[in-house]
Amino acid sequence: MLSVLGTIRELETGRLSVHGVYDRVAEAIARREPVVKAFAHLDLEGASARAFNGIAGPLMGLPVGVKDIIDTADFPTEYGSPIYAGWRPKADAAIVTMARRAGSVVLGKTRTTEFAHLHPSVTTNPHHPGHTPGGSSSGSAAAVAAGMVAYAFGTQTAGSVIRPASFCGVAGLKPSYRLLPTVGTKTFSWHLDTIGLFAAHVADCAYVLSALAGRELRVDTKDFGAPRIGLARWPTYEEASADMRHAVEHLARRASARGASVVDLQLPSLFSEAEAAQRIIMDFEGAQSLAWEIETHGADLSPELRVALEHGQHLSPIAYDSARSTAHVARRVFGDLFQDVDVLMMPSAPGAAPEGLGATGSPNFNRLFTLLGVPAVNVPGLVDGSGLPLGVQIVAPFGKDRAALAAADWVERLIARG
């Protein structure tokens, strides 16, 4: 993989040139893209030329992949749907402009599931092409895992950053809600949609987020010490595979042995209600956000999406308002869990990437934290018995993104020590 921080250090010391960066990218694309199929649109030649002309900013001309529900003026934006084949927005989304200002070059548009919902794209898992890369940010996670970009943008409405990061063995960050702007991104649920990041390592995600958001969020510049970890348990935890539960619990014991405070933490039953509320909010708002597509191009929507949108159309405003009230209470109660811990730790997904490309896996380990709007980080480095990646999720209170990243970086380094 192409580490953001590692590459920047090589550029700063002169051990690597910008030409050298794009040589690595070109080699990875030639070798991996025919099977991985991470990109809906790709312009290596144009991106290289822009980088070679000299790019100022903390991201130093590094290539970024942009999920194809995020508008770009110089690439088509098709939302993973035939309805928008060849669609060319007039302007970049806000996050794309921010990335360009920070010194990144857009290499291409990464594949997404249809309207960032469930219907999968053609992207395969870089670790095993017979397994799903996850979704909906399938191409972004796969492009980073295959070394074709330094980092990539995704979005999460249920589990669309953390789950594919887990399946593809890369770091994934879902920041606090609205820390990164969604202006110019195709809306599915305006109370849930969140821009996120993929990179090789947690510290890479922190560096990019700091560069984009203009806040001090880096975790490579100081020692934050061992975190206080709550090993979170709630009914969803029982959905995890035996390999996943063993990996998380073994990691918790190792963390404790290395100086972290680790305690079991049972989440109140309110959070099971909140998970149900996430589904209601997502489907109700999705039916409104995609009302034009339903009415004018309903036959071009996948069966999976039509079912979800029809469910949303039949939800009553009373049910929606009640779900939003549940979410409001859950957000307030969630903060109370952190009296004696800094972060929560739990699986990022039920297990390794499922076999087959007809589905993208379950988001049930992610729905709650998207609803709450809190920062969540996938920590890579673990594998199951067959060698497929397993991800561990670190979650912190709203606005405590640096605490989440620092703890996740500590855990990633613990895993790397073996």
C-alpha positions as CSV (number, residue, x, y, z in Angstrom):
1,M,0.0,0.0,0.0
2,L,1.0,3.6,-0.5
3,S,1.3,5.2,2.9
4,V,0.5,9.0,3.0
5,L,2.9,9.8,5.8
6,G,5.6,7.4,4.5
7,T,5.4,8.9,1.0
8,I,5.4,12.4,2.2
9,R,8.6,11.8,4.3
10,E,10.3,10.3,1.3
11,L,9.3,13.3,-0.8
12,E,10.5,15.7,1.9
13,T,13.9,14.0,2.2
14,G,14.4,13.7,-1.5
15,R,14.5,9.9,-1.4
16,L,11.5,9.9,-3.8
17,S,10.3,12.3,-6.5
18,V,6.7,13.0,-7.6
19,H,7.6,11.1,-10.8
20,G,8.5,8.2,-8.5
21,V,5.2,8.3,-6.7
22,Y,3.2,8.1,-10.0
23,D,5.5,5.4,-11.3
24,R,4.4,3.3,-8.2
25,V,0.8,4.2,-8.8
26,A,1.0,3.3,-12.5
27,E,2.6,-0.1,-11.7
28,A,-0.1,-0.8,-9.1
29,I,-2.9,0.1,-11.5
30,A,-1.5,-2.0,-14.4
31,R,-1.0,-5.0,-12.1
32,R,-4.2,-4.8,-9.9
33,E,-6.9,-2.8,-11.6
34,P,-7.9,-5.4,-14.2
35,V,-9.0,-7.7,-11.5
36,V,-9.9,-5.3,-8.6
37,K,-12.0,-2.9,-10.8
38,A,-11.9,-0.1,-8.3
39,F,-12.4,2.7,-10.7
40,A,-15.4,3.9,-12.6
41,H,-13.3,6.6,-14.3
42,L,-9.6,7.0,-14.2
43,D,-7.1,9.5,-15.7
44,L,-3.6,8.5,-14.7
45,E,-2.0,10.6,-17.4
46,G,-3.9,13.8,-16.5
47,A,-3.3,13.3,-12.8
48,S,0.4,12.7,-13.3
49,A,0.7,15.9,-15.5
50,R,-1.0,18.0,-12.8
51,A,1.3,16.6,-10.1
52,F,4.4,17.1,-12.2
53,N,3.6,20.8,-12.7
54,G,4.1,21.3,-9.0
55,I,1.4,21.2,-6.3
56,A,1.7,23.2,-3.1
57,G,0.1,22.1,0.2
58,P,0.5,19.4,2.9
59,L,-0.6,16.6,0.6
60,M,2.2,17.3,-1.9
61,G,0.5,16.1,-5.1
62,L,-0.6,12.7,-3.7
63,P,-3.3,10.9,-5.7
64,V,-6.7,10.6,-4.2
65,G,-9.7,8.5,-5.3
66,V,-13.1,10.1,-5.0
67,K,-16.2,7.9,-4.5
68,D,-18.5,8.2,-7.5
69,I,-21.4,9.8,-5.6
70,I,-19.2,12.9,-4.9
71,D,-19.3,15.5,-7.7
72,T,-16.3,16.3,-9.8
73,A,-16.2,18.9,-12.5
74,D,-13.5,17.1,-14.6
75,F,-14.8,13.5,-14.3
76,P,-18.3,12.1,-14.8
77,T,-20.3,11.4,-11.6
78,E,-22.7,8.5,-12.1
79,Y,-23.7,7.5,-8.6
80,G,-23.4,3.8,-9.5
81,S,-26.6,4.1,-11.5
82,P,-27.4,3.8,-15.2
83,I,-29.8,6.8,-14.7
84,Y,-26.8,9.1,-14.5
85,A,-24.5,7.5,-17.2
86,G,-22.2,10.2,-18.5
87,W,-23.5,12.9,-16.1
88,R,-21.0,15.8,-15.8
89,P,-21.5,18.2,-12.8
90,K,-20.5,21.8,-13.4
91,A,-18.6,22.0,-10.0
92,D,-16.6,20.0,-7.6
93,A,-18.1,19.0,-4.3
94,A,-16.8,21.0,-1.4
95,I,-14.6,18.1,-0.1
96,V,-13.0,17.7,-3.6
97,T,-12.1,21.4,-3.6
98,M,-10.7,21.1,-0.1
99,A,-8.5,18.2,-1.2
100,R,-7.2,20.1,-4.2
101,R,-6.4,23.1,-2.1
102,A,-4.5,20.8,0.3
103,G,-2.3,19.6,-2.6
104,S,-4.0,16.4,-3.7
105,V,-4.6,15.4,-7.3
106,V,-7.8,13.5,-8.2
107,L,-6.7,10.3,-9.9
108,G,-10.2,9.1,-10.7
109,K,-13.7,8.2,-9.5
110,T,-14.0,5.0,-7.4
111,R,-16.9,2.6,-7.8
112,T,-19.8,2.8,-5.5
113,T,-22.9,0.6,-5.0
114,E,-26.0,2.1,-6.6
115,F,-26.7,5.5,-4.9
116,A,-24.5,4.3,-2.0
117,H,-27.1,1.7,-1.0
118,L,-26.9,-2.1,-1.3
119,H,-26.7,-3.1,-4.9
120,P,-23.0,-4.0,-5.5
121,S,-20.6,-2.7,-8.1
122,V,-18.2,-5.0,-10.0
123,T,-15.3,-4.2,-7.6
124,T,-13.6,-7.2,-6.1
125,N,-11.7,-7.7,-2.8
126,P,-7.9,-7.1,-3.4
127,H,-7.1,-9.9,-0.9
128,H,-9.3,-12.4,-2.7
129,P,-11.3,-11.6,-5.9
130,G,-14.0,-14.1,-5.0
131,H,-15.0,-12.1,-1.9
132,T,-16.8,-8.8,-1.6
133,P,-14.8,-5.6,-0.9
134,G,-17.8,-4.4,1.1
135,G,-19.9,-1.3,0.3
136,S,-21.0,1.1,-0.4
137,S,-17.5,2.7,-0.7
138,S,-16.3,-0.5,-2.5
139,G,-13.9,1.1,-4.9
140,S,-12.3,3.5,-2.5
141,A,-11.4,0.8,0.0
142,A,-10.1,-1.5,-2.7
143,A,-8.1,1.2,-4.5
144,V,-6.2,2.0,-1.2
145,A,-5.7,-1.7,-0.4
146,A,-4.3,-2.3,-3.9
147,G,-1.8,0.6,-3.6
148,M,-3.4,2.6,-6.5
149,V,-4.1,5.8,-4.4
150,A,-2.6,7.3,-1.3
151,Y,-6.0,7.8,0.2
152,A,-9.6,7.9,-0.9
153,F,-13.0,9.4,0.0
154,G,-16.0,7.4,1.0
155,T,-19.3,8.1,2.6
156,Q,-21.2,6.3,5.4
157,T,-24.9,6.2,6.0
158,A,-25.0,2.9,7.8
159,G,-21.6,1.1,7.5
160,S,-20.1,2.2,4.2
161,V,-16.7,3.3,5.4
162,I,-15.9,1.1,8.3
163,R,-17.1,-2.2,6.9
164,P,-15.2,-2.0,3.5
165,A,-12.1,-0.8,5.3
166,S,-12.4,-3.9,7.5
167,F,-13.0,-6.3,4.6
168,C,-10.1,-4.8,2.5
169,G,-7.6,-4.5,5.4
170,V,-7.1,-0.7,5.4
171,A,-7.6,2.1,7.9
172,G,-11.0,3.7,7.6
173,L,-12.3,6.9,9.4
174,K,-15.8,8.1,9.8
175,P,-15.3,11.4,11.4
176,S,-17.8,13.2,13.7
177,Y,-20.9,14.1,11.8
178,R,-20.4,17.2,9.5
179,L,-16.7,17.6,10.4
180,L,-16.2,17.2,6.6
181,P,-18.9,18.9,4.4
182,T,-21.3,16.8,2.3
183,V,-22.1,19.7,-0.1
184,G,-22.0,18.3,-3.6
185,T,-22.5,14.7,-2.5
186,K,-25.5,12.8,-3.6
187,T,-27.8,12.7,-0.6
188,F,-29.4,9.6,0.6
189,S,-30.1,10.5,4.3
190,W,-29.3,14.1,5.3
191,H,-29.3,13.2,9.0
192,L,-26.8,10.3,8.5
193,D,-24.6,10.8,5.4
194,T,-21.0,11.4,6.5
195,I,-17.8,11.9,4.4
196,G,-15.1,9.5,5.4
197,L,-11.5,8.5,4.5
198,F,-9.5,5.4,3.6
199,A,-5.7,5.1,3.9
200,A,-3.1,2.5,4.6
201,H,-2.7,3.4,8.3
202,V,-4.6,5.2,11.0
203,A,-1.9,7.9,11.3
204,D,-2.4,8.5,7.5
205,C,-6.1,9.1,8.0
206,A,-5.3,11.5,10.8
207,Y,-2.8,13.4,8.7
208,V,-5.2,13.8,5.8
209,L,-8.1,14.8,8.1
210,S,-5.9,17.4,9.7
211,A,-4.9,18.8,6.3
212,L,-8.5,19.0,5.1
213,A,-10.2,20.2,8.2
214,G,-7.6,22.7,9.3
215,R,-7.6,21.3,12.9
216,E,-4.7,19.7,14.8
217,L,-5.8,16.0,14.5
218,R,-2.5,14.3,13.7
219,V,-1.4,11.4,15.9
220,D,2.2,11.0,14.6
221,T,3.6,14.1,16.3
222,K,3.4,13.0,20.0
223,D,2.9,10.1,22.3
224,F,-0.7,10.0,23.6
225,G,0.0,7.0,25.9
226,A,-2.1,3.9,26.4
227,P,-5.8,4.5,26.1
228,R,-8.6,3.5,28.5
229,I,-10.7,1.1,26.5
230,G,-14.3,-0.1,27.0
231,L,-14.8,-3.4,25.3
232,A,-18.4,-2.7,24.1
233,R,-21.0,-5.4,24.2
234,W,-24.6,-5.3,23.1
235,P,-26.9,-7.7,21.3
236,T,-25.2,-7.1,17.9
237,Y,-22.0,-8.4,19.4
238,E,-23.3,-11.9,19.3
239,E,-23.5,-11.6,15.4
240,A,-19.7,-11.7,15.2
241,S,-18.0,-14.8,14.0
242,A,-16.0,-16.9,16.3
243,D,-12.8,-15.7,14.6
244,M,-13.8,-12.1,15.0
245,R,-14.8,-12.4,18.7
246,H,-11.6,-14.3,19.4
247,A,-9.5,-11.7,17.6
248,V,-11.1,-8.7,19.5
249,E,-11.0,-10.3,22.9
250,H,-7.4,-11.5,22.4
251,L,-6.4,-8.0,21.3
252,A,-8.1,-6.6,24.4
253,R,-6.0,-8.9,26.6
254,R,-2.8,-7.8,24.8
255,A,-3.8,-4.2,25.2
256,S,-4.2,-4.7,28.9
257,A,-0.9,-6.4,29.2
258,R,0.7,-3.4,27.4
259,G,-0.6,-0.8,29.8
260,A,-4.1,0.0,28.5
261,S,-7.0,0.0,30.9
262,V,-9.6,-2.4,29.5
263,V,-13.0,-3.0,31.0
264,D,-16.1,-4.7,29.7
265,L,-18.9,-2.3,28.9
266,Q,-22.5,-3.4,28.4
267,L,-24.4,-0.9,26.3
268,P,-27.9,0.0,27.6
269,S,-31.0,-1.5,25.8
270,L,-31.7,2.0,24.5
271,F,-29.0,1.5,21.9
272,S,-30.9,-1.5,20.4
273,E,-33.8,0.9,19.9
274,A,-31.4,3.4,18.3
275,E,-30.2,0.8,15.8
276,A,-33.8,0.3,14.7
277,A,-34.3,4.1,14.5
278,Q,-31.3,4.3,12.1
279,R,-33.1,2.1,9.7
280,I,-36.3,4.1,9.8
281,I,-34.5,7.4,9.4
282,M,-32.4,6.1,6.5
283,D,-35.3,4.6,4.6
284,F,-37.7,7.6,5.2
285,E,-35.1,10.1,4.1
286,G,-33.9,8.0,1.2
287,A,-37.4,7.8,-0.2
288,Q,-37.6,11.6,-0.2
289,S,-34.0,12.2,-1.5
290,L,-34.5,9.9,-4.4
291,A,-38.2,10.8,-5.1
292,W,-37.4,12.0,-8.6
293,E,-35.5,8.9,-9.5
294,I,-38.4,6.7,-8.2
295,E,-41.0,8.6,-10.2
296,T,-39.1,9.1,-13.4
297,H,-36.7,6.1,-13.6
298,G,-38.2,3.5,-11.2
299,A,-37.6,0.7,-13.7
300,D,-33.9,1.5,-13.7
301,L,-33.5,1.0,-10.0
302,S,-32.3,-2.3,-8.6
303,P,-34.8,-4.5,-6.8
304,E,-32.9,-4.0,-3.5
305,L,-33.1,-0.3,-3.7
306,R,-36.8,-0.3,-4.8
307,V,-37.7,-2.4,-1.8
308,A,-35.9,0.0,0.6
309,L,-37.5,3.1,-1.0
310,E,-41.0,1.6,-1.0
311,H,-40.5,0.9,2.7
312,G,-39.5,4.5,3.2
313,Q,-42.5,5.7,1.3
314,H,-44.8,3.8,3.5
315,L,-43.2,4.9,6.8
316,S,-45.4,7.5,8.6
317,P,-44.0,10.9,9.6
318,I,-44.9,9.9,13.2
319,A,-42.6,6.9,13.0
320,Y,-39.9,9.1,11.5
321,D,-40.2,11.7,14.2
322,S,-40.2,9.1,16.9
323,A,-37.0,7.6,15.4
324,R,-35.4,11.0,15.5
325,S,-36.4,11.5,19.1
326,T,-34.8,8.1,20.0
327,A,-31.6,9.2,18.2
328,H,-31.6,12.5,20.2
329,V,-31.9,10.7,23.5
330,A,-29.3,8.0,22.5
331,R,-26.7,10.7,21.6
332,R,-27.1,12.3,25.0
333,V,-26.9,9.0,26.9
334,F,-23.9,7.8,24.8
335,G,-21.7,10.6,26.2
336,D,-22.3,9.3,29.7
337,L,-20.6,6.0,28.9
338,F,-17.2,7.7,28.8
339,Q,-16.8,8.5,32.5
340,D,-14.0,5.9,33.0
341,V,-13.0,5.1,29.4
342,D,-11.6,7.2,26.5
343,V,-12.9,5.0,23.7
344,L,-15.0,1.9,22.9
345,M,-13.6,-1.1,21.0
346,M,-15.7,-3.7,19.1
347,P,-15.7,-5.5,15.8
348,S,-15.9,-3.4,12.6
349,A,-18.0,-6.1,10.9
350,P,-19.4,-9.6,11.8
351,G,-16.3,-11.2,10.4
352,A,-14.1,-11.3,7.3
353,A,-15.4,-10.4,3.8
354,P,-18.1,-12.9,2.8
355,E,-17.5,-15.0,-0.3
356,G,-19.3,-13.8,-3.5
357,L,-20.0,-10.5,-5.1
358,G,-23.8,-10.4,-4.9
359,A,-23.9,-8.6,-1.5
360,T,-21.6,-6.3,0.5
361,G,-22.0,-7.6,4.0
362,S,-23.8,-6.5,7.1
363,P,-23.6,-3.0,8.5
364,N,-25.0,-4.0,11.9
365,F,-21.8,-3.1,13.7
366,N,-21.8,0.4,12.3
367,R,-25.4,1.6,12.2
368,L,-25.5,2.8,15.8
369,F,-22.4,4.9,15.6
370,T,-23.5,6.5,12.3
371,L,-26.8,7.5,13.9
372,L,-24.9,8.9,16.9
373,G,-22.7,11.0,14.7
374,V,-19.6,10.0,16.6
375,P,-16.1,9.3,15.2
376,A,-15.3,5.7,14.4
377,V,-12.0,4.2,13.1
378,N,-11.3,0.8,11.6
379,V,-8.0,-0.5,12.7
380,P,-6.4,-2.9,10.2
381,G,-3.8,-5.6,10.8
382,L,-5.7,-8.7,12.0
383,V,-6.6,-11.7,9.9
384,D,-8.8,-14.7,10.2
385,G,-7.7,-18.3,9.8
386,S,-7.8,-18.1,6.0
387,G,-5.8,-14.9,5.9
388,L,-8.6,-12.5,5.1
389,P,-8.5,-9.2,7.0
390,L,-10.5,-8.6,10.2
391,G,-11.1,-5.0,11.4
392,V,-11.4,-3.7,14.9
393,Q,-13.5,-0.5,15.4
394,I,-12.6,2.3,17.8
395,V,-15.3,4.8,18.7
396,A,-15.1,8.0,20.8
397,P,-17.6,10.7,21.9
398,F,-18.8,13.3,19.4
399,G,-16.1,15.8,18.6
400,K,-13.3,13.6,20.1
401,D,-11.9,12.6,16.7
402,R,-8.3,13.0,17.8
403,A,-8.9,10.8,20.8
404,A,-10.4,8.1,18.5
405,L,-7.5,8.3,16.1
406,A,-4.9,8.3,18.8
407,A,-6.3,5.2,20.5
408,A,-6.7,3.5,17.1
409,D,-3.1,4.3,16.2
410,W,-2.0,2.9,19.5
411,V,-4.0,-0.3,18.8
412,E,-2.6,-0.6,15.2
413,R,0.9,-0.3,16.5
414,L,0.2,-3.0,19.1
415,I,-1.1,-5.3,16.4
416,A,2.0,-4.6,14.3
417,R,4.2,-5.7,17.1
418,G,2.8,-9.2,16.8
